């Protein structure tokens, strides 16, 4: 049963109600006026005094109390509000494939969309274009991640317990394309905030490594127009060593012993 908001007033010794019912599916509402016994009302926690004074106040009726009897009768008129309901976008429609498409085709379609909006393969000329690329990539990723392969090779909606983690997706994307997944670790605004934090309160702290050193590295990268996020993530693939250390590894500076 759908939740109902009931306004109750005591008129001439009798309790009267005006009821509105909301349905998430259809946005359906109905209103009515009918007698109800005081014992059926669940007192509103914020306006208990209204019931003592016979004033109008919103109440909620439990489903067990909404039964047809001598004290409560229902007559209803309905109105539909399509704008009240917002469905999740269809992943098949977002990816431009039919619901009967094989999962292999769905994957291929996603990768085509992803690479056509990836900053490594199709660099945006303007900030507005970059924003559009980012939105298109994220929408396609969300659609693809909501699907999984069925036993017959088709594509089906993925149950919540099968949700893919960001790390799993990043690893898969790197394996499939040879590129890191964009827009999934640190967005430009976050990098800017990290840089500003280091500028404001980071000087003189933690000089031998740790978070402040990391913030300083991000700050310098942002100033040079580089991608600060790459400093916070070791890329999947070939591991390079420089002077016995892994390239990109964060290392603490060894103190000189006195």
Backbone bond lengths (Angstrom), bond angles and torsions (degrees), N, CA, C in turn:
res aa  C-N    CA-C-N  psi(-1)  N-CA   C-N-CA  omega(-1)  CA-C   N-CA-C  phi
1 X - - - 1.464 - - 1.516 109.29 -
2 X 1.321 115.33 140.76 1.457 120.68 -178.89 1.526 111.10 -75.51
3 X 1.317 119.86 147.99 1.471 121.94 177.41 1.515 111.27 -63.59
4 X 1.334 116.00 145.94 1.463 121.13 -177.79 1.517 109.83 -126.94
5 X 1.319 115.91 134.88 1.459 122.07 174.06 1.516 107.11 -100.47
6 X 1.332 116.37 120.91 1.459 121.01 -173.84 1.521 110.02 -119.35
7 X 1.327 116.33 126.44 1.457 121.24 173.03 1.522 107.92 -98.35
8 X 1.338 115.86 127.78 1.462 120.83 -174.57 1.523 109.86 -119.97
9 X 1.310 115.95 137.33 1.466 120.99 174.62 1.522 108.51 -137.88
10 X 1.331 116.19 144.48 1.459 120.54 178.36 1.518 107.61 -97.32
11 X 1.317 116.05 113.07 1.460 122.18 -177.09 1.528 108.80 -121.46
12 X 1.337 116.27 120.24 1.459 120.21 177.62 1.511 113.49 58.63
13 X 1.322 116.62 35.21 1.456 120.16 178.63 1.511 113.69 84.13
14 X 1.333 118.02 -2.42 1.462 121.04 -179.81 1.524 110.20 -116.10
15 X 1.297 116.17 143.93 1.461 121.44 176.19 1.520 109.12 -86.19
16 X 1.348 116.87 130.11 1.465 122.15 178.71 1.528 108.63 -120.72
17 X 1.306 116.28 150.82 1.461 120.24 -178.08 1.519 112.02 -129.46
18 X 1.309 114.94 151.30 1.465 122.76 168.26 1.520 105.82 -128.60
19 X 1.312 116.68 117.20 1.455 122.00 -168.03 1.517 112.47 -112.70
20 X 1.322 115.92 139.54 1.460 121.73 173.29 1.517 108.61 -127.64
21 X 1.332 116.41 129.66 1.455 121.64 -179.74 1.516 109.61 -114.19
22 X 1.341 116.50 136.04 1.461 121.57 -178.45 1.518 109.99 -113.86
23 X 1.323 115.99 132.86 1.452 121.72 175.51 1.514 108.99 -117.09
24 X 1.325 116.61 123.86 1.461 120.40 -179.86 1.515 110.59 -64.33
25 X 1.324 116.93 -35.15 1.456 120.35 -175.91 1.518 112.38 -69.13
26 X 1.331 117.52 -47.19 1.458 119.57 -173.26 1.512 114.35 -114.12
27 X 1.327 117.77 -9.27 1.448 119.68 -175.98 1.520 111.30 70.63
28 X 1.324 118.14 22.75 1.459 122.76 -175.12 1.524 111.04 -72.47
29 X 1.317 115.88 140.81 1.459 120.30 174.88 1.519 108.84 -133.22
30 X 1.315 116.99 153.82 1.456 119.05 168.94 1.515 109.31 -146.73
31 X 1.331 114.91 151.89 1.453 120.65 -179.27 1.524 108.96 -125.58
32 X 1.297 115.65 149.64 1.450 119.36 -179.93 1.524 109.64 -157.93
33 X 1.300 115.18 166.09 1.451 121.37 173.98 1.512 107.26 -132.78
34 X 1.315 116.78 123.38 1.455 119.60 -176.14 1.517 109.71 -156.42
35 X 1.343 117.74 156.76 1.465 120.44 178.21 1.516 110.87 -74.99
36 X 1.318 115.80 151.22 1.462 120.74 178.36 1.515 108.01 -150.46
37 X 1.316 116.40 146.57 1.456 119.56 179.32 1.517 110.02 -80.34
38 X 1.324 116.37 151.71 1.462 120.59 -177.39 1.521 111.49 -63.27
39 X 1.335 116.86 -30.24 1.459 119.86 -177.77 1.518 112.64 -69.05
40 X 1.350 116.79 -18.18 1.455 119.53 -179.59 1.522 112.17 -81.67
41 X 1.328 117.89 -18.41 1.463 121.09 -174.96 1.520 110.83 -81.41
42 X 1.313 115.65 135.09 1.459 121.52 172.50 1.514 106.97 -95.89
43 X 1.313 117.90 115.16 1.458 121.62 -172.13 1.517 111.83 -61.04
44 X 1.319 116.00 134.47 1.462 121.15 177.15 1.521 108.86 -69.94
45 X 1.339 118.85 127.12 1.475 120.60 -173.86 1.515 114.60 -64.12
46 X 1.345 118.22 -24.57 1.462 120.25 -176.30 1.526 113.02 -93.67
47 X 1.327 117.40 -13.57 1.467 119.31 -176.18 1.532 111.07 -135.36
48 X 1.344 118.43 55.16 1.467 118.99 -179.44 1.516 112.38 -66.73
49 X 1.341 116.88 -27.56 1.460 119.53 -176.32 1.519 112.01 -69.87
50 X 1.304 117.70 -22.02 1.459 120.28 -177.72 1.519 111.38 -63.89
51 X 1.323 116.83 -34.69 1.451 119.64 -177.28 1.528 111.40 -73.67
52 X 1.308 115.38 -30.71 1.456 118.91 178.79 1.525 110.82 -72.94
53 X 1.344 116.41 -31.02 1.451 120.33 -176.59 1.525 113.03 -95.11
54 X 1.345 116.83 -0.98 1.455 119.21 179.62 1.506 112.46 73.64
55 X 1.345 117.70 26.33 1.455 121.33 -178.65 1.524 110.15 -94.39
56 X 1.335 114.68 160.30 1.450 119.67 177.62 1.520 109.82 -72.45
57 X 1.330 116.87 135.21 1.456 121.07 -178.13 1.514 109.39 -155.91
58 X 1.330 118.42 144.71 1.455 119.64 177.99 1.516 111.58 -71.94
59 X 1.322 116.23 135.29 1.453 122.40 176.98 1.516 108.86 -129.75
60 X 1.320 116.44 158.08 1.449 121.21 171.94 1.516 108.01 -113.32
61 X 1.326 116.08 133.39 1.452 120.85 177.45 1.515 108.80 -103.32
62 X 1.314 116.43 133.31 1.453 119.17 178.05 1.522 109.32 -73.76
63 X 1.362 118.81 154.38 1.462 121.08 -178.99 1.519 113.12 -57.05
64 X 1.350 117.38 -33.54 1.462 120.06 -179.63 1.523 112.11 -65.00
65 X 1.326 116.97 -25.19 1.455 120.90 -178.40 1.511 112.56 -86.50
66 X 1.345 117.69 -14.73 1.454 120.56 -175.63 1.520 110.45 -90.84
67 X 1.304 116.70 61.85 1.459 121.82 178.40 1.518 108.86 -115.03
68 X 1.314 115.48 150.51 1.458 119.77 179.56 1.525 109.77 -75.11
69 X 1.309 116.92 121.97 1.456 121.87 175.47 1.520 107.66 -152.17
70 X 1.304 116.52 -168.31 1.463 119.92 -176.98 1.525 112.40 -66.60
71 X 1.324 116.63 -24.74 1.452 119.98 -176.72 1.524 113.40 -93.08
72 X 1.319 117.03 -10.97 1.459 118.70 -173.72 1.519 109.73 -145.62
73 X 1.313 117.22 118.47 1.461 122.17 177.09 1.515 108.35 -127.89
74 X 1.321 116.67 150.99 1.458 120.08 -175.39 1.512 111.77 -120.23
75 X 1.313 115.47 133.63 1.461 123.43 166.52 1.513 105.14 -136.36
76 X 1.318 117.88 140.03 1.460 118.94 -171.40 1.510 112.68 -139.75
77 X 1.319 115.50 148.09 1.460 122.71 167.94 1.516 106.45 -123.98
78 X 1.314 117.61 146.48 1.454 120.46 -173.22 1.510 111.96 -117.96
79 X 1.332 115.01 150.40 1.455 123.31 171.94 1.517 107.64 -138.20
80 X 1.316 117.35 142.57 1.453 121.53 -179.34 1.519 109.89 -106.73
81 X 1.316 116.04 136.14 1.449 121.91 177.63 1.524 107.41 -125.48
82 X 1.319 117.28 94.26 1.457 120.79 -177.90 1.518 111.70 -65.34
83 X 1.343 117.51 -26.25 1.459 120.03 -177.85 1.521 112.28 -72.05
84 X 1.334 117.68 -15.18 1.455 120.56 -179.50 1.520 111.37 -76.92
85 X 1.320 117.82 -19.52 1.449 121.43 -177.33 1.515 109.97 -105.56
86 X 1.310 116.38 132.66 1.455 121.33 179.18 1.516 108.46 -129.16
87 X 1.320 115.79 107.01 1.446 120.76 -178.29 1.522 110.44 -87.03
88 X 1.324 115.09 153.06 1.455 119.52 175.33 1.520 108.83 -68.05
89 X 1.332 117.78 143.99 1.457 119.89 -180.00 1.520 111.04 -61.99
90 X 1.309 116.33 144.01 1.461 121.56 179.55 1.529 108.85 -70.38
91 X 1.332 118.64 121.86 1.462 119.98 -178.34 1.525 113.18 -62.94
92 X 1.328 116.66 -33.13 1.463 120.17 179.07 1.529 110.48 -66.22
93 X 1.330 115.29 -41.85 1.462 120.07 179.24 1.525 110.67 -66.91
94 X 1.332 116.28 -40.96 1.462 120.38 179.68 1.525 111.34 -60.54
95 X 1.324 116.13 -39.53 1.461 120.85 -178.52 1.524 112.70 -86.33
96 X 1.331 116.49 -9.23 1.456 119.83 178.04 1.512 114.05 73.84
97 X 1.339 116.78 35.48 1.462 121.38 177.64 1.523 109.10 -127.10
98 X 1.314 116.67 160.59 1.457 120.73 178.84 1.524 109.95 -81.05
99 X 1.323 116.36 159.66 1.459 120.89 -179.86 1.522 111.92 -68.56
100 X 1.323 116.46 -17.31 1.463 120.22 178.88 1.531 112.30 -93.51
101 X 1.323 117.04 3.16 1.463 120.92 -177.66 1.524 110.87 -66.92
102 X 1.324 115.63 148.59 1.455 121.08 175.91 1.530 109.36 -71.62
103 X 1.327 115.26 151.93 1.461 119.90 -177.81 1.522 111.33 -61.52
104 X 1.343 116.28 -34.31 1.463 119.85 179.01 1.522 110.93 -60.17
105 X 1.329 116.54 -39.27 1.462 120.47 178.59 1.524 110.58 -69.17
106 X 1.333 116.68 -38.70 1.463 121.30 178.05 1.530 109.92 -60.89
107 X 1.328 116.03 -44.40 1.467 120.28 179.59 1.524 111.06 -63.19
108 X 1.339 116.08 -43.88 1.464 120.16 179.43 1.520 111.10 -61.75
109 X 1.328 115.91 -41.29 1.466 120.50 -179.88 1.519 110.57 -64.51
110 X 1.322 117.12 -42.99 1.463 120.02 178.79 1.520 111.00 -61.23
111 X 1.323 117.07 -45.63 1.461 120.42 -178.61 1.525 111.38 -63.50
112 X 1.325 117.13 -34.78 1.465 120.34 176.21 1.524 110.67 -63.44
113 X 1.339 116.07 -45.73 1.466 120.59 178.89 1.525 110.05 -65.12
114 X 1.326 115.98 -44.26 1.464 120.66 -177.34 1.522 111.70 -61.00
115 X 1.317 117.24 -46.80 1.461 119.83 -176.45 1.520 112.47 -74.05
116 X 1.327 117.32 -26.11 1.468 119.16 176.86 1.519 111.92 -75.96
117 X 1.344 116.94 -11.57 1.462 121.46 177.89 1.529 111.52 -121.31
118 X 1.317 117.22 14.75 1.463 122.09 -179.08 1.526 109.36 -87.26
119 X 1.322 118.36 133.45 1.476 120.51 -177.62 1.526 113.91 -62.77
120 X 1.338 118.22 -22.59 1.463 120.63 179.22 1.523 112.51 -77.31
121 X 1.330 116.73 -25.99 1.463 120.24 -175.19 1.523 113.61 -112.34
122 X 1.312 117.27 -16.19 1.463 120.61 -179.73 1.527 108.32 -150.52
123 X 1.300 115.88 81.04 1.471 121.05 -174.47 1.523 110.79 -70.94
124 X 1.322 116.07 131.49 1.460 121.91 179.39 1.520 110.28 -71.46
125 X 1.325 115.38 145.87 1.465 121.06 -179.25 1.525 112.15 -88.58
126 X 1.329 116.57 -28.56 1.461 121.01 -177.87 1.521 110.05 -130.55
127 X 1.333 116.75 166.14 1.459 121.20 177.81 1.523 110.78 -64.32
128 X 1.329 116.55 -38.30 1.460 120.51 179.23 1.526 110.49 -64.06
129 X 1.316 116.18 -42.11 1.459 120.21 178.90 1.527 110.74 -66.55
130 X 1.319 116.28 -38.49 1.461 120.59 177.47 1.525 110.93 -62.48
131 X 1.328 116.29 -40.12 1.463 121.01 178.00 1.519 110.82 -63.32
132 X 1.334 117.04 -41.27 1.463 121.18 178.85 1.525 110.66 -64.88
133 X 1.325 116.58 -41.97 1.463 120.58 178.44 1.526 110.54 -61.13
134 X 1.329 115.19 -43.98 1.461 120.11 -179.08 1.525 111.04 -62.58
135 X 1.329 116.88 -46.26 1.461 121.00 -179.80 1.519 110.91 -62.75
136 X 1.337 116.71 -41.85 1.462 120.91 -179.63 1.525 110.62 -64.42
137 X 1.329 116.68 -42.05 1.462 120.51 179.95 1.525 110.72 -64.42
138 X 1.327 116.19 -46.82 1.465 120.35 -177.10 1.525 111.06 -64.76
139 X 1.330 117.42 -41.74 1.465 120.60 178.28 1.519 111.00 -61.97
140 X 1.329 115.89 -43.68 1.460 120.03 179.48 1.524 110.82 -65.19
141 X 1.326 116.39 -39.96 1.467 119.88 179.14 1.527 110.81 -64.61
142 X 1.320 116.72 -45.37 1.463 120.15 179.79 1.520 110.85 -61.04
143 X 1.329 116.48 -40.37 1.464 120.71 178.98 1.521 110.49 -65.11
144 X 1.323 116.81 -45.98 1.462 120.82 -178.25 1.523 111.33 -65.59
145 X 1.330 116.97 -41.33 1.464 120.52 -178.93 1.524 112.71 -69.37
146 X 1.318 117.55 -17.37 1.465 120.11 178.49 1.523 112.00 -84.20
147 X 1.334 116.86 -3.03 1.460 121.66 -178.61 1.521 110.65 -114.05
148 X 1.322 115.76 157.19 1.457 121.90 176.03 1.520 108.83 -145.94
149 X 1.312 116.01 166.11 1.460 120.51 -178.71 1.522 110.32 -83.72
150 X 1.322 115.91 132.06 1.460 121.13 177.41 1.527 109.76 -85.37
151 X 1.325 116.91 173.83 1.461 121.14 -177.06 1.523 112.56 -62.56
152 X 1.337 117.10 -29.90 1.461 120.28 -179.09 1.528 112.65 -92.33
153 X 1.338 116.88 10.31 1.454 120.38 177.75 1.510 114.58 89.14
154 X 1.317 116.74 1.06 1.452 120.93 178.44 1.518 111.66 -81.44
155 X 1.310 116.11 -177.84 1.466 121.59 177.95 1.520 108.92 -110.08
156 X 1.319 116.68 134.98 1.456 121.67 -179.19 1.521 109.67 -137.88
157 X 1.337 115.61 159.14 1.464 121.06 178.29 1.527 109.34 -65.88
158 X 1.309 116.18 132.76 1.457 121.71 -176.97 1.530 110.56 -81.47
159 X 1.331 118.79 131.12 1.470 120.26 176.04 1.522 110.53 -68.70
160 X 1.335 117.78 156.14 1.471 121.58 -176.28 1.523 113.99 -54.79
161 X 1.338 117.27 -36.43 1.465 119.41 -176.75 1.531 113.04 -70.82
162 X 1.333 116.69 -11.24 1.463 120.74 179.47 1.532 111.84 -97.02
163 X 1.305 117.47 13.55 1.462 121.40 -175.84 1.528 111.77 -59.24
164 X 1.329 115.80 137.33 1.461 122.35 -178.85 1.524 110.16 -89.07
165 X 1.322 116.45 135.43 1.463 119.91 177.60 1.521 109.80 -77.99
166 X 1.336 116.18 162.27 1.462 120.65 178.62 1.523 111.35 -60.57
167 X 1.325 116.09 -40.81 1.461 119.95 -179.03 1.523 111.02 -64.56
168 X 1.328 116.90 -41.93 1.463 120.88 178.25 1.522 110.91 -62.30
169 X 1.334 116.34 -42.40 1.458 119.37 179.30 1.522 110.59 -66.47
170 X 1.327 117.12 -44.01 1.464 120.82 -179.78 1.525 111.22 -59.34
171 X 1.334 116.24 -42.88 1.466 120.49 179.21 1.524 110.73 -64.66
172 X 1.333 116.05 -43.56 1.468 120.77 179.56 1.521 110.87 -63.83
173 X 1.327 116.66 -43.74 1.461 120.93 -177.61 1.525 110.62 -64.38
174 X 1.318 116.98 -41.11 1.462 120.90 177.86 1.523 110.81 -62.99
175 X 1.317 116.73 -42.11 1.464 121.17 -179.77 1.520 111.30 -65.04
176 X 1.332 117.09 -37.67 1.463 121.45 -176.84 1.522 112.64 -78.33
177 X 1.321 117.30 -36.14 1.469 120.29 -170.45 1.524 114.59 -115.93
178 X 1.323 117.11 -20.94 1.455 119.46 -174.64 1.515 112.70 80.66
179 X 1.324 116.97 6.89 1.469 122.38 179.30 1.524 109.32 -122.36
180 X 1.314 116.02 151.31 1.459 119.91 175.34 1.518 109.23 -75.05
181 X 1.314 115.21 153.27 1.461 120.19 179.15 1.525 109.57 -75.61
182 X 1.329 118.42 122.47 1.467 120.36 -179.13 1.521 112.02 -80.93
183 X 1.314 115.73 165.87 1.469 123.24 171.70 1.523 112.71 61.09
184 X 1.321 118.56 23.48 1.460 117.82 -174.33 1.521 114.17 -123.86
185 X 1.362 116.83 -2.93 1.466 116.72 -178.14 1.512 111.45 -118.20
186 X 1.311 116.88 -68.01 1.462 120.77 176.13 1.516 108.59 -130.73
187 X 1.326 116.55 121.09 1.450 119.48 176.29 1.530 108.80 -80.48
188 X 1.340 117.72 163.06 1.469 120.79 -176.95 1.519 114.14 -54.85
189 X 1.336 117.01 -37.21 1.460 120.01 -178.94 1.525 110.77 -65.27
190 X 1.339 116.33 -40.95 1.461 119.81 178.73 1.519 111.18 -64.43
191 X 1.330 116.42 -42.46 1.463 120.06 178.25 1.525 110.86 -61.91
192 X 1.337 115.79 -38.92 1.458 120.09 178.99 1.519 110.56 -64.04
193 X 1.346 116.56 -40.89 1.459 120.67 179.92 1.527 110.97 -65.75
194 X 1.342 116.53 -39.16 1.463 119.90 177.41 1.520 110.28 -62.62
195 X 1.345 115.42 -43.14 1.463 119.81 179.55 1.520 111.08 -63.04
196 X 1.344 116.74 -43.28 1.462 120.79 179.84 1.522 111.15 -65.41
197 X 1.331 116.63 -36.55 1.459 120.76 178.48 1.522 110.16 -62.53
198 X 1.331 116.46 -43.24 1.464 120.48 179.48 1.518 110.95 -64.76
199 X 1.351 116.68 -39.22 1.461 120.83 179.98 1.524 111.17 -66.10
200 X 1.335 116.06 -36.39 1.462 120.95 -173.16 1.522 112.88 -78.60
201 X 1.328 116.74 -49.18 1.469 118.72 -171.51 1.519 113.90 -131.64
202 X 1.320 117.20 6.81 1.457 118.25 -173.74 1.508 116.06 -91.85
203 X 1.325 119.19 -16.27 1.461 120.43 -175.04 1.524 111.63 -66.03
204 X 1.304 114.06 133.25 1.461 119.47 176.01 1.508 114.09 85.65
205 X 1.326 118.31 -2.31 1.453 121.01 -178.10 1.528 110.17 -106.80
206 X 1.314 116.46 142.04 1.457 121.88 170.04 1.526 111.89 51.57
207 X 1.305 116.53 52.01 1.459 120.22 -174.00 1.521 113.24 -68.70
208 X 1.317 117.16 -18.66 1.459 120.11 -174.48 1.524 112.46 -97.47
209 X 1.291 119.21 19.08 1.459 121.25 178.39 1.507 111.58 123.18
210 X 1.316 117.06 -177.03 1.451 121.73 179.89 1.510 111.89 95.91
211 X 1.336 116.45 -162.05 1.459 121.29 -171.31 1.519 112.55 -65.65
212 X 1.345 118.18 -37.90 1.464 118.28 -178.65 1.520 111.29 -69.26
213 X 1.335 116.50 -36.95 1.460 119.64 175.22 1.518 110.02 -63.16
214 X 1.324 115.21 -41.55 1.461 120.15 178.25 1.520 110.63 -62.47
215 X 1.335 116.87 -43.06 1.465 120.61 178.72 1.521 110.80 -62.57
216 X 1.336 116.33 -38.19 1.463 119.94 178.82 1.519 111.02 -65.24
217 X 1.334 116.48 -38.78 1.461 120.76 178.57 1.520 110.78 -64.23
218 X 1.339 115.70 -42.77 1.463 119.76 177.59 1.516 110.01 -63.69
219 X 1.346 116.08 -42.43 1.461 120.83 -179.81 1.520 111.24 -58.85
220 X 1.327 116.82 -46.37 1.463 120.72 -179.77 1.520 111.70 -65.33
221 X 1.336 116.23 -37.02 1.459 119.77 179.41 1.519 110.82 -65.82
222 X 1.344 116.16 -42.25 1.463 120.40 179.54 1.520 110.35 -63.68
223 X 1.345 116.64 -41.45 1.465 120.30 179.47 1.523 111.66 -62.07
224 X 1.351 115.66 -34.09 1.467 120.28 -179.33 1.519 112.63 -84.89
225 X 1.336 116.34 3.13 1.455 120.02 179.07 1.511 113.68 78.71
226 X 1.344 117.02 17.02 1.457 120.82 -178.89 1.520 110.59 -96.64
227 X 1.334 115.05 172.96 1.459 121.53 -179.87 1.519 109.34 -86.79
228 X 1.335 116.89 105.18 1.452 120.27 -179.14 1.507 113.66 -66.01
229 X 1.339 117.03 -23.72 1.464 119.74 -178.38 1.514 111.66 -64.26
230 X 1.326 117.46 -30.84 1.461 120.23 -178.02 1.519 111.72 -64.20
231 X 1.317 117.20 -23.23 1.462 120.66 178.20 1.516 111.73 -72.37
232 X 1.319 116.21 -21.75 1.460 120.31 -175.19 1.514 112.80 -99.95
233 X 1.331 116.18 7.42 1.460 118.15 -177.09 1.522 109.51 -147.23
234 X 1.317 117.69 128.54 1.455 121.17 173.14 1.511 108.05 -79.31
235 X 1.321 117.53 126.89 1.452 121.17 -178.17 1.523 110.23 -68.59
236 X 1.330 115.80 143.17 1.444 121.13 175.33 1.519 108.88 -72.76
237 X 1.311 117.60 144.33 1.456 120.13 177.48 1.513 110.80 124.75
238 X 1.313 116.97 -144.67 1.455 121.56 -176.25 1.522 110.35 -67.48
239 X 1.308 115.37 131.84 1.460 121.28 178.93 1.519 108.83 -99.51
240 X 1.321 116.85 124.24 1.458 121.62 -178.65 1.523 110.04 -102.80
241 X 1.313 115.03 142.56 1.454 120.15 177.79 1.521 109.76 -113.94
242 X 1.321 115.92 135.32 1.457 122.00 177.56 1.517 107.97 -125.97
243 X 1.337 116.01 115.36 1.466 121.38 -179.17 1.522 112.32 54.88
244 X 1.333 114.23 40.69 1.457 118.64 176.56 1.503 114.87 83.42
245 X 1.339 117.42 0.85 1.459 120.87 179.60 1.518 109.76 -117.81
246 X 1.317 116.27 149.66 1.458 120.94 177.46 1.511 108.85 -71.44
247 X 1.330 116.71 129.53 1.460 121.56 179.96 1.520 109.76 -61.67
248 X 1.316 117.43 125.68 1.461 121.32 -179.23 1.508 112.85 97.18
249 X 1.341 117.00 -8.46 1.455 120.90 179.93 1.524 110.33 -71.78
250 X 1.322 116.23 135.71 1.460 120.27 176.21 1.522 108.80 -82.75
251 X 1.319 116.33 124.46 1.462 119.85 -175.94 1.527 109.82 -123.76
252 X 1.309 115.47 143.35 1.456 120.54 176.30 1.526 109.19 -84.79
253 X 1.313 115.34 139.06 1.459 120.05 177.14 1.526 109.36 -75.41
254 X 1.318 115.68 128.82 1.466 119.25 -177.91 1.530 109.76 -77.16
255 X 1.329 114.98 131.11 1.461 119.72 178.25 1.540 110.34 -72.69
256 X 1.299 115.51 146.01 1.460 119.98 173.63 1.520 109.58 -77.86
257 X 1.310 115.01 128.16 1.458 118.64 179.78 1.531 110.15 -77.33
258 X 1.299 114.60 139.51 1.460 119.95 179.16 1.523 110.63 -91.15
